[in-house]
Amino acid sequence: MILAAGASQRMGSPKALLPWRGTTLLKYVLRQAHAAAVEDIVVVLGPATRHLEGSLGDVRVVINMDPETGRSASIRVGCAALSADVRSIVVQSVDQPVGADVLNLLFDALARGADIVLPTYRDRRGHPVCFSGQLLPELRAVTEEGEGLRAVVRAHAQHLVEVPVDSESVLWNLNDPAAYAAAQAHAGDDAINS
């Protein structure tokens, strides 16, 4: 699930449309999901990005008409579109451009019996977060007041696995122009250009 509903006020324009590795952030993230053989991709768009709906190819698009209420609303909308028998769920924001190699490491760890998998880089936890499909009902009920994904991670801490990765990209949050510029400067070392 790719969250791309926000208006990106701190960035000044929708992050989904920012240039990244010869395309846009959103299309890069989609390319990596396809490269990792993700079977069912759900993209959550909002009023500022809704116009992208017809240009995303073979993905399911859902709309969060009120993204200002927080990330949890987009997670709920996206999870509502997932099949109840989904095996694994990656929750990835569009401003978290990790490569297919990272996604594959998360899926592999989940297949070995974890409920939640987080990537780490130099002992720092990063993103995206991968959840077992059995946690779908909890993900469908997250709220900002209830601390969103953090609450789900905390509730299942005993079945959480951290996976060390070689890519600093798992720590990036491209929330403002400075963070975006810094990540662009390092992207050649970390990002897959496929």
Secondary structure as UniProt FT lines:
FT   STRAND          2..4
FT   TURN            9..12
FT   HELIX           15..17
FT   STRAND          19..20
FT   TURN            21..22
FT   STRAND          23..24
FT   HELIX           25..35
FT   TURN            36..37
FT   STRAND          42..45
FT   TURN            47..49
FT   HELIX           50..55
FT   STRAND          60..63
FT   HELIX           67..69
FT   HELIX           71..80
FT   TURN            84..85
FT   STRAND          88..93
FT   TURN            94..95
FT   HELIX           100..111
FT   TURN            112..113
FT   STRAND          116..121
FT   TURN            122..123
FT   STRAND          124..125
FT   STRAND          129..132
FT   HELIX           133..135
FT   HELIX           136..139
FT   TURN            140..141
FT   TURN            144..147
FT   HELIX           148..155
FT   HELIX           157..159
FT   STRAND          160..164
FT   HELIX           168..171
FT   HELIX           177..190
//
